Amino acid sequence: MKSKIFSILVLSFLVFVSFYYGDVIKRNILNLNTIIISKFYYGIDFFKNKLNEHFNQVQEIHNLRERNLELEKNTILMKNFANELNNILSDRNSSFYYPSVSLVKAISYVQISDYHKVWLDILDYKGKVKGLIYNGYTAGIVVEKNGKALGLLQGDEECIFSVYIGKEQAPGIAHGRNDYVLVKYIPKWLELKMGDKVYTSGLDEIFFSGIPVGEIFKIEEEGAYQNAYVKPYVKMKVPSYLYMVEN
């Protein structure tokens, strides 16, 4: 009996609430649905915009990297052309010269404990010794080993090439020494100064002339010659890509 009375009371209450507050409840439910749907579509639009923005950034980064490689190559060639033009102005007998470089990739260390020797992605390499350039500066040389292209980065002691120093173009031979370059066999009668800039001479046909190497931070005499300690412009371990001098 009591349960029937309770059921009747509950039913009556629900009828009362539905009669007096049905519109309010319905309106609130509709408003809630509208808010949920609008938030849902806002979330979809936000996600689409972020996704498009991400892919646009990836494409933009890819385009900028390609452009950077192109500009780096042009910088290398322009530096060399500038040096050659200066030579032409001082020597009208200079011959025509057209430099060229190609992009190469470092694929692995030769030995895991030696960060100055890397294999390059050149198959059946039978060429002569060639220079490596990174960011417009000397970075090492390429030699042949067992038919493969071996990159000797500038810190390697076997990385050797000819250079000029300062405005007087004092000649010398650069040797890699870990974090610096040692230029040897500089005639003693030629004056060197701290901060003198060092460039490739091109006389060894490894680099073309005028590629910046670094600046002198120490000078010492050794027998009939003098040595120059050079702080290199390139500060890197193993870059992914380098330019190899072709001509």
C-alpha positions in Angstrom: 0.0 0.0 0.0 2.8 2.4 1.0 4.7 1.6 -2.2 1.7 2.4 -4.3 1.2 5.7 -2.5 5.0 6.5 -3.0 4.7 5.7 -6.7 1.7 7.9 -7.1 3.5 10.8 -5.4 6.6 10.4 -7.5 4.5 10.2 -10.7 2.5 13.3 -9.6 5.8 15.2 -8.9 7.2 14.3 -12.3 3.9 15.4 -14.0 4.1 18.7 -12.1 7.8 19.3 -13.0 7.1 18.4 -16.6 4.1 20.7 -16.8 5.7 23.8 -15.1 9.4 23.3 -16.0 9.3 21.3 -19.2 10.1 24.3 -21.5 13.0 25.3 -19.2 14.5 21.9 -19.2 14.1 21.5 -22.9 15.6 24.9 -23.6 18.6 24.1 -21.3 19.1 20.7 -23.0 19.0 22.4 -26.5 21.5 25.0 -25.3 23.8 22.3 -24.0 23.6 20.4 -27.3 24.3 23.6 -29.2 27.4 24.3 -27.0 28.7 20.7 -27.4 28.2 20.7 -31.2 29.8 24.1 -31.5 32.8 23.0 -29.4 33.1 19.9 -31.5 33.2 21.8 -34.8 35.6 24.3 -33.2 37.9 21.4 -32.2 37.7 20.0 -35.7 38.6 23.4 -37.3 41.4 23.9 -34.8 42.8 20.5 -35.6 42.6 21.1 -39.3 44.3 24.4 -39.0 47.1 23.0 -36.9 47.6 20.1 -39.3 47.7 22.4 -42.3 50.1 24.7 -40.4 52.4 21.8 -39.5 52.6 20.5 -43.1 53.1 24.0 -44.4 56.0 24.5 -41.9 57.5 21.1 -43.0 57.3 22.2 -46.7 58.7 25.6 -45.8 61.6 24.1 -43.9 62.3 21.8 -46.8 62.3 24.7 -49.2 64.5 26.8 -47.0 67.0 24.0 -46.6 67.3 23.6 -50.4 67.6 27.3 -50.8 70.3 27.4 -48.1 72.3 24.7 -49.9 72.0 26.6 -53.2 73.1 29.9 -51.5 76.0 28.1 -49.8 77.2 26.8 -53.1 76.9 30.3 -54.7 78.8 31.8 -51.8 81.7 29.4 -52.3 81.9 30.2 -56.0 81.6 33.9 -55.5 84.4 33.9 -53.0 86.6 32.1 -55.5 85.6 34.4 -58.4 86.4 37.5 -56.3 89.9 36.1 -55.5 90.5 35.3 -59.2 89.3 38.7 -60.3 91.8 40.3 -57.9 94.5 38.2 -59.5 93.4 39.2 -63.0 93.6 42.9 -62.0 97.2 42.4 -60.9 98.2 40.0 -63.6 96.7 40.4 -67.1 98.1 37.1 -68.1 95.8 35.1 -65.8 94.1 32.3 -67.7 90.3 31.6 -67.7 89.2 29.6 -64.7 85.8 28.0 -64.0 85.4 26.4 -60.5 82.8 23.7 -59.7 81.7 21.8 -56.7 79.4 18.9 -55.9 77.3 18.0 -52.9 78.4 14.9 -51.0 77.1 13.2 -47.9 79.0 11.7 -44.9 77.5 8.2 -44.4 79.5 6.7 -41.5 82.7 6.9 -39.4 85.6 4.8 -40.6 86.2 3.9 -36.9 83.8 4.7 -34.2 86.5 6.2 -32.0 87.9 8.5 -34.8 85.6 11.5 -35.5 87.9 12.9 -38.2 87.6 10.2 -40.8 84.3 9.5 -42.6 83.1 7.5 -45.6 81.4 9.6 -48.3 78.5 8.5 -50.5 80.7 8.2 -53.7 80.9 4.8 -55.3 84.1 3.6 -57.1 86.1 6.7 -56.3 89.3 6.8 -58.3 89.8 10.5 -58.4 92.7 12.6 -57.1 92.8 14.3 -53.7 90.0 16.9 -53.5 89.0 19.6 -51.1 85.9 19.6 -48.8 84.0 22.8 -48.0 81.4 23.5 -45.3 79.6 26.8 -44.9 82.0 28.4 -47.3 85.1 27.4 -45.4 87.7 24.6 -45.7 86.5 21.4 -43.9 88.9 18.7 -45.0 90.0 16.7 -48.0 88.8 13.6 -49.9 91.3 10.7 -50.7 90.8 7.3 -52.2 91.0 4.2 -50.0 90.2 0.7 -51.4 88.2 2.3 -54.2 86.0 4.3 -51.8 85.9 8.0 -51.0 87.4 8.7 -47.6 86.8 12.1 -46.1 89.6 13.4 -43.8 88.1 16.3 -41.9 90.3 19.3 -41.0 91.2 18.0 -37.6 92.9 14.9 -39.0 96.7 15.0 -39.1 96.6 13.6 -42.7 94.5 16.5 -43.9 97.2 18.5 -45.7 96.8 21.3 -48.3 98.6 24.5 -49.4 97.6 28.0 -48.2 98.4 31.7 -48.4 98.7 33.9 -45.3 97.8 37.6 -45.1 98.0 40.3 -47.7 101.6 39.3 -48.7 100.3 35.8 -49.5 103.0 34.1 -47.5 103.0 30.4 -48.6 102.7 27.5 -46.3 101.4 23.9 -45.9 98.4 23.4 -43.6 98.2 20.3 -41.4 95.1 19.3 -39.3 95.6 19.2 -35.5 92.3 18.3 -33.8 90.8 21.7 -32.9 93.3 23.9 -34.8 95.4 24.0 -38.0 99.2 24.1 -38.1 100.7 25.9 -41.1 104.3 24.8 -41.6 107.2 25.7 -43.9 106.5 29.5 -44.0 109.6 31.4 -45.1 111.2 33.1 -42.1 111.8 36.4 -43.9 108.1 36.9 -44.5 106.3 38.9 -41.7 103.4 37.3 -40.0 101.0 39.0 -37.6 98.5 37.7 -35.0 95.0 37.7 -36.6 96.3 37.3 -40.2 93.8 35.5 -42.3 94.6 32.2 -44.0 93.2 31.2 -47.4 93.7 28.2 -49.7 96.3 28.9 -52.4 95.0 26.5 -55.0 98.5 25.6 -56.1 98.2 22.0 -54.9 95.0 21.6 -57.0 93.1 20.3 -54.0 91.1 23.5 -53.4 90.7 26.4 -55.7 92.2 29.6 -54.4 90.7 32.0 -51.9 88.7 29.6 -49.6 89.0 30.9 -46.0 90.7 28.6 -43.5 91.0 30.6 -40.3 93.1 33.2 -38.4 96.5 33.0 -36.8 96.5 32.9 -33.0 100.2 31.9 -32.4 103.5 32.1 -34.3 106.7 30.2 -33.7 110.1 29.7 -35.4 111.4 26.3 -36.4 114.8 26.2 -38.1 114.8 28.1 -41.4 111.0 28.4 -41.3 108.2 29.6 -39.1 105.0 28.0 -38.1 101.6 29.5 -37.7 98.8 28.2 -35.4 95.4 28.9 -37.0 92.0 28.9 -35.4 89.7 27.5 -38.1 86.5 29.1 -39.1 84.7 25.8 -39.3 83.7 24.4 -35.9 82.0 21.0 -36.5 82.5 17.3 -35.9 80.8 15.4 -38.7 78.4 17.5 -40.9 75.8 15.6 -42.9 76.6 17.3 -46.2 79.7 19.0 -47.6 80.8 20.4 -50.9 83.6 18.6 -52.8 85.8 20.6 -55.1 85.5 19.2 -58.7 87.7 21.7 -60.5 
